Amino acid sequence: MDLANKRDYYELLGVNKNASDDEIKRAYRKAAKESHPDLHPNDKNAEERFKEVNEAYEVLSDGNKRARYDQFGHEGPNMGGPGGFGGFGGFGGAPDFGDILSEFFGGMGGRQQRRNGPERGADLRYDLTISFDEAAKGCKKEFKFNRNEQCEACSGSGARAGTQAKTCPTCNGAGQVKVTSQSLFGQIASVRTCTSCGGSGKIIADKCPKCGGNGRTRMLRTATVNIPAGIDNGQVMTMSEQGEPGLRGGPPGDLYVYISVRPHKLFKRDGYNLRCEIPISFSQASLGAEIDVPTLDGAVKLTVPEGTQNDAVLRLRGQGIPVLRGSGKGDMFVKVRVEIPKRLTDKQKDLLRQFEDSLTGKEYEGRKSFLERLKEGFK
């Protein structure tokens, strides 16, 4: 992207230039969640916004890069120097986005963490189906969902009541062990999850019979979500901290409610506008008429002009869908279908013949134009 067209990093994260490191980190978490492609599958621009947010945090979370950005703008972080892209530090000064994403997306894409420290609860998804009218007008919906919670029998310890877990002798409670291996470049030391305790730092000899030593049980919970008027099919609502509880003092996850809207028998949605088809008689189309048209708020009168043609589209302003979290409504577009009468009586047929005989041909503009073009074609 052209540097001249790049957005200000502080503006992207929604903080001022004097923001502390903690404020920048909190703002990044919020902005990353709001633009993460996995949480907004129908938003084609989410991935690009997510990349911009990551780029902004990568610079502002690094003291050296932030100082060069404040002084030189977007070109600053790419200049040489310790920890910069052009210096000997390479990407060493960049923040670990995986750890942050792992923290609030329930473990997606992060590096392995110690399992005996605080851990954020997993995010949950619930698919909620509502009617067309409920989506248009808004509603309150109650639903039940399952989530893993702390086992009441063992208070989350995983050990049978009256007993307790013991410190893992392999890792001494650290949950990780240091492993040294030989390579072409000499000895390489790495830290791995302890296989004896699975990273928890504890060994449970007598497991809780209710949770099997997991410390958590499946619980059925009830939640209520307020759905705003104008929501559309495929949109997602976030219920903060309604996901699974965190582990070892970690914060709870979020509950994401994916909205599915059942089709309407009469209306089709087009953004905030509505479209429908209404049959009218040959006489109404020819002479003009005032007809009743159904809307989401009841029937309204629509004037059909004299000489209305089949498939003509008439407009009713303000009879569409309310603007989501805004003001006003879309419009209703009514396509009229002129219905030709069937099973006429002999008298009705005679009247139509008399009517046809009384015409001069000027009454049918389309047929007149066609005959004129036909004559030109044979010349």
C-alpha positions, -999 to +999 in steps of 0.1 A: +000+000+000+012+035-007+026+050+025+007+082+018-026+064+019-019+043+051-041+051+081-026+065+113-017+036+136-031+053+167-064+060+148-066+023+138-064+011+174-086+040+187-060+054+212-042+087+215-005+093+211+001+093+248-015+059+254+003+035+277+015+001+266-014-015+285-039+008+268-025-001+234-026-038+242-063-036+253-072-016+222-055-041+200-074-070+215-107-052+209-099-041+174-085-075+164-116-093+176-139-068+158-121-075+125-110-111+128-120-129+095-132-160+113-157-140+133-170-121+103-172-146+075-195-124+054-173-093+056-150-093+026-129-064+041-124-080+075-091-097+065-076-065+053-087-046+084-072-074+105-039-071+088-039-033+093-046-037+130-018-062+135+006-040+116-003-010+139+001-031+170+034-045+158+048-010+156+032+007+186+039-022+210+077-019+203+093+011+220+120+017+194+096+014+164+070+035+181+095+063+187+107+062+150+070+062+139+062+092+161+092+111+146+092+100+109+057+085+103+051+052+085+087+052+070+102+053+105+097+017+116+114+005+084+146+024+091+175+006+106+182+003+143+179-022+170+148-044+166+138-027+134+131-044+101+163-030+085+186-036+115+204-066+130+174-073+152+153-085+123+118-093+135+131-101+170+113-071+185+079-079+170+052-089+195+039-124+195+004-120+180-002-157+185-001-154+223-026-125+222-049-143+197-047-175+217-058-156+247-091-143+233-099-167+205-097-198+227-063-210+216-064-203+178-030-198+163-010-192+195+022-209+207+019-235+235+014-219+269+020-233+303-012-250+314-007-242+351-011-204+346-043-184+340-061-193+308-089-175+291-121-196+286-130-208+251-154-189+229-186-205+220-209-204+190-247-207+189-268-207+157-301-189+162-329-190+137-355-162+137-384-152+115-383-125+089-405-102+110-384-107+141-353-097+121-370-066+107-386-054+139-361-067+165-369-091+193-357-107+225-348-144+222-341-168+250-321-200+242-303-228+259-267-239+252-241-261+267-207-251+281-180-266+303-179-252+338-160-259+370-169-292+385-189-286+417-180-320+432-142-312+433-143-274+429-123-277+397-093-295+412-100-328+394-093-348+426-119-368+445-134-348+474-112-351+505-080-356+484-058-333+465-035-333+435+003-337+441+031-317+425+044-335+394+078-350+403+090-348+367+087-310+362+084-300+399+051-283+392+064-261+363+044-279+337+074-278+313+107-295+311+139-285+295+151-308+267+187-307+253+194-322+219+225-324+197+226-308+162+252-298+136+255-264+154+260-280+188+236-285+217+202-269+214+180-265+245+142-262+242+113-262+266+085-287+261+053-295+279+057-321+306+043-354+294+038-368+329+013-341+339+002-328+305+015-294+314-007-289+345+021-293+370+000-316+391-006-354+393-040-366+403-039-400+419-075-403+429-097-386+402-131-370+408-157-395+397-180-368+384-156-351+360-130-378+356-102-356+368-109-329+342-121-304+367-149-294+344-184-307+337-209-300+309-237-277+320-269-265+302-273-228+305-299-202+294-291-169+278-312-140+265-301-119+235-316-086+224-317-087+186-318-052+171-343-042+143-328-045+108-304-074+115-298-096+084-291-132+077-256-143+085-248-115+109-231-123+143-239-109+177-213-110+205-224-118+241-193-108+260-180-132+288-209-157+281-185-183+268-167-209+289-152-198+322-115-193+323-091-217+340-070-208+371-084-173+373-084-166+336-113-145+321-143-161+305-147-164+267-174-149+246-205-164+231-211-156+194-247-159+182-249-165+144-283-153+131-302-172+104-334-155+091-362-176+076-375-165+042-408-146+040-437-158+019-443-124+003-413-103+007-377-105-005-350-084+012-327-062-008-304-044+016-328-023+037-354-024+009-382-049+004-395-063-029-428-081-036-451-089-066-488-080-066-513-092-093-537-067-107-565-070-132-565-059-168-591-032-160-570-019-130-539-016-152-558+001-180-580+025-160-558+030-129-568+020-094-559+022-057-550-012-043-540-025-009-504-036-005-492-057+025-462-043+044-445-054+076-467-029+095-500-038+078-517-030+045-512+004+029-528+021-002-509+022-035-520+042-065-517+023-098-515+049-126-537+046-156-521+026-184-497+007-161-478-020-180-471-056-168-440-059-146-440-022-138-423-014-105-440+010-081-424+025-050-437+029-014-412+051+005-404+042+041-420+008+040-388-013+040-365-026+067-353-003+096-317+007+093-296-014+118-286+008+148-296+038+128-326+059+118-351+056+090-362+027+068-357+014+034-385+014+007-409-011-007-407-019-044-439-034-058-438-052-092-473-054-106-483-084-127-512-078-150-534-109-149-553-118-181-589-131-173-598-167-181-631-186-186-650-156-199-688-158-206-701-152-241-714-118-230-680-108-216-663-120-249-687-099-269-680-069-248-643-074-253-647-077-291-667-045-291-640-028-271-613-041-295-633-029-325-635+006-310-597+010-308-578+029-334-544+014-327-530+045-311-539+032-277-511+006-279-478+024-280-457-007-280-476-024-308-477+008-328-439+012-325-434-025-335-456-021-366-436+009-377-403-009-373-417-039-392-427-017-421-392-002-422-377-036-422-395-046-454-386-015-473 
